[in-house]
Amino acid sequence: MSQSYQDLLSHLKEMEADIQKFYDKGQAAAGTRIRKGLSELKKKAQDMRNEVQDLKVERKG
């Protein structure tokens, strides 16, 4: 598996505690951290998307 994929999984695991705090305990500050984490996750996902596209082009050529 690619390092990008491992980074995505790792990042989601790191967010798990804040997700539980927000949804189960109602901690508003955890919601802020979740939103920040999701923004970072979006960037990581976009990087992986670009990597996949580059590999597809490379394999064709």
BAGU-378225 format. One line per field, with one value per residue: x, y, z of N, C-alpha, C, O, CB in turn. Coordinates in steps of 0.2 Angstrom, whole numbers, plus 5000, padded with zeros to 4 digits. Glycine has a CB too. Example, Ala and Ser with C-alpha at 12.3 -4.5 7.8 and 13.67 -1.06 7.14 Angstrom:
BEGIN
n_x: 5066;5064
n_y: 4972;4989
n_z: 5039;5035
ca_x: 5062;5068
ca_y: 4978;4995
ca_z: 5039;5036
c_x: 5066;5064
c_y: 4984;5000
c_z: 5039;5039
o_x: 5071;5067
o_y: 4983;5006
o_z: 5042;5040
cb_x: 5057;5070
cb_y: 4978;4997
cb_z: 5045;5029
//
This chain:
BEGIN
n_x: 5004;5001;5011;5004;4990;4992;4995;4982;4974;4980;4979;4965;4963;4970;4961;4950;4948;4944;4933;4925;4924;4917;4904;4900;4902;4899;4908;4912;4924;4931;4924;4929;4942;4940;4935;4946;4954;4948;4949;4963;4963;4956;4966;4976;4969;4967;4981;4984;4975;4980;4993;4989;4983;4995;5002;4994;4995;5009;5010;5004;5012
n_y: 4994;5012;5025;5037;5032;5026;5037;5043;5034;5034;5047;5048;5039;5046;5056;5050;5051;5064;5064;5055;5062;5074;5069;5060;5065;5078;5089;5105;5111;5100;5098;5108;5105;5093;5098;5105;5094;5087;5096;5095;5082;5082;5089;5079;5069;5075;5076;5062;5059;5066;5060;5047;5050;5054;5042;5034;5041;5040;5026;5023;5030
n_z: 5000;4998;5005;5006;5008;5020;5028;5028;5034;5047;5051;5052;5063;5073;5075;5081;5095;5098;5091;5098;5110;5106;5100;5110;5122;5121;5120;5115;5110;5105;5094;5086;5084;5077;5065;5060;5059;5049;5038;5036;5033;5021;5013;5013;5006;4994;4990;4989;4978;4968;4967;4963;4950;4944;4944;4936;4923;4921;4920;4908;4899
ca_x: 5000;5005;5012;4998;4985;4993;4994;4975;4972;4983;4976;4958;4964;4972;4955;4945;4947;4940;4926;4921;4923;4912;4898;4897;4902;4896;4913;4912;4931;4933;4921;4933;4948;4937;4934;4953;4957;4945;4952;4969;4962;4955;4972;4979;4966;4969;4988;4984;4972;4985;4998;4985;4983;5001;5004;4990;4998;5016;5010;5002;5017
ca_y: 5000;5018;5029;5042;5029;5025;5043;5045;5030;5036;5054;5046;5036;5052;5060;5046;5053;5070;5062;5053;5068;5078;5066;5056;5069;5085;5094;5109;5112;5094;5099;5113;5100;5089;5102;5106;5088;5086;5100;5092;5076;5084;5090;5073;5065;5078;5074;5055;5059;5068;5054;5041;5052;5054;5036;5032;5044;5037;5019;5023;5032
ca_z: 5000;4997;5011;5006;5011;5027;5031;5028;5040;5053;5053;5055;5070;5078;5076;5085;5102;5098;5088;5103;5115;5103;5099;5116;5128;5119;5121;5109;5108;5101;5087;5082;5082;5072;5059;5058;5057;5042;5033;5035;5029;5014;5009;5012;5001;4987;4988;4986;4972;4963;4966;4959;4943;4941;4942;4930;4917;4920;4918;4901;4894
c_x: 5004;5006;5006;4992;4986;4993;4987;4972;4974;4980;4969;4958;4966;4965;4950;4943;4943;4933;4922;4919;4917;4905;4895;4897;4900;4901;4914;4919;4933;4930;4926;4939;4946;4937;4941;4956;4954;4947;4959;4968;4960;4961;4976;4976;4967;4976;4988;4980;4976;4990;4995;4985;4989;5004;5001;4994;5005;5015;5008;5007;5023
c_y: 5006;5021;5034;5038;5028;5031;5045;5041;5032;5043;5052;5043;5041;5056;5057;5049;5059;5069;5060;5058;5072;5075;5063;5061;5077;5091;5098;5110;5106;5095;5104;5109;5096;5092;5104;5100;5086;5090;5097;5085;5077;5085;5084;5069;5068;5076;5067;5055;5061;5063;5049;5043;5052;5047;5033;5034;5041;5030;5018;5025;5029
c_z: 5000;5004;5012;5010;5018;5031;5033;5034;5047;5056;5056;5062;5075;5079;5080;5092;5102;5095;5094;5108;5112;5103;5106;5122;5127;5120;5114;5106;5104;5094;5083;5080;5077;5065;5056;5055;5050;5037;5031;5031;5022;5010;5008;5006;4994;4985;4985;4979;4967;4961;4962;4952;4940;4939;4936;4923;4916;4918;4911;4897;4895
o_x: 5010;5002;5004;4989;4981;4991;4985;4969;4970;4979;4967;4954;4963;4965;4945;4937;4938;4929;4916;4913;4913;4900;4889;4892;4899;4899;4916;4920;4937;4933;4926;4942;4950;4940;4942;4959;4958;4948;4961;4972;4962;4961;4978;4979;4968;4977;4991;4982;4976;4993;4998;4987;4990;5007;5004;4994;5007;5019;5009;5008;5028
o_y: 5006;5020;5036;5042;5029;5031;5048;5043;5033;5044;5056;5045;5041;5059;5060;5049;5060;5072;5061;5058;5075;5078;5063;5060;5080;5096;5096;5110;5107;5092;5102;5110;5094;5090;5103;5100;5083;5087;5097;5084;5073;5083;5083;5066;5064;5075;5065;5051;5058;5062;5046;5039;5050;5046;5029;5031;5039;5028;5014;5022;5030
o_z: 5002;5009;5017;5014;5022;5037;5038;5039;5052;5062;5060;5066;5081;5085;5083;5093;5106;5097;5094;5111;5116;5105;5107;5126;5132;5121;5109;5100;5099;5089;5077;5074;5072;5060;5050;5050;5046;5031;5025;5026;5017;5004;5002;5002;4989;4979;4980;4975;4961;4956;4957;4947;4934;4934;4932;4918;4910;4914;4907;4891;4891
cb_x: 4995;5002;5019;4996;4984;5001;4997;4971;4974;4991;4975;4955;4970;4977;4952;4947;4954;4944;4927;4925;4929;4914;4898;4902;4909;4890;4920;4909;4936;4930;4914;4936;4950;4930;4931;4957;4956;4937;4953;4973;4956;4950;4976;4980;4958;4968;4992;4980;4965;4989;5000;4978;4980;5006;5003;4983;4999;5019;5005;4996;5018
cb_y: 5000;5022;5033;5044;5022;5022;5049;5043;5023;5038;5058;5041;5031;5056;5062;5039;5054;5075;5057;5047;5072;5080;5061;5050;5069;5087;5091;5116;5112;5087;5102;5119;5097;5086;5109;5109;5083;5087;5108;5091;5072;5090;5095;5069;5065;5085;5074;5051;5064;5075;5051;5040;5059;5058;5031;5034;5052;5037;5015;5028;5039
cb_z: 5006;4992;5011;4999;5007;5028;5027;5022;5039;5052;5047;5050;5070;5075;5070;5085;5106;5093;5082;5107;5116;5096;5094;5117;5131;5123;5123;5110;5114;5105;5088;5087;5088;5073;5060;5064;5062;5043;5036;5041;5033;5014;5014;5019;5003;4988;4994;4991;4972;4965;4973;4962;4943;4946;4948;4930;4918;4927;4922;4900;4896
//
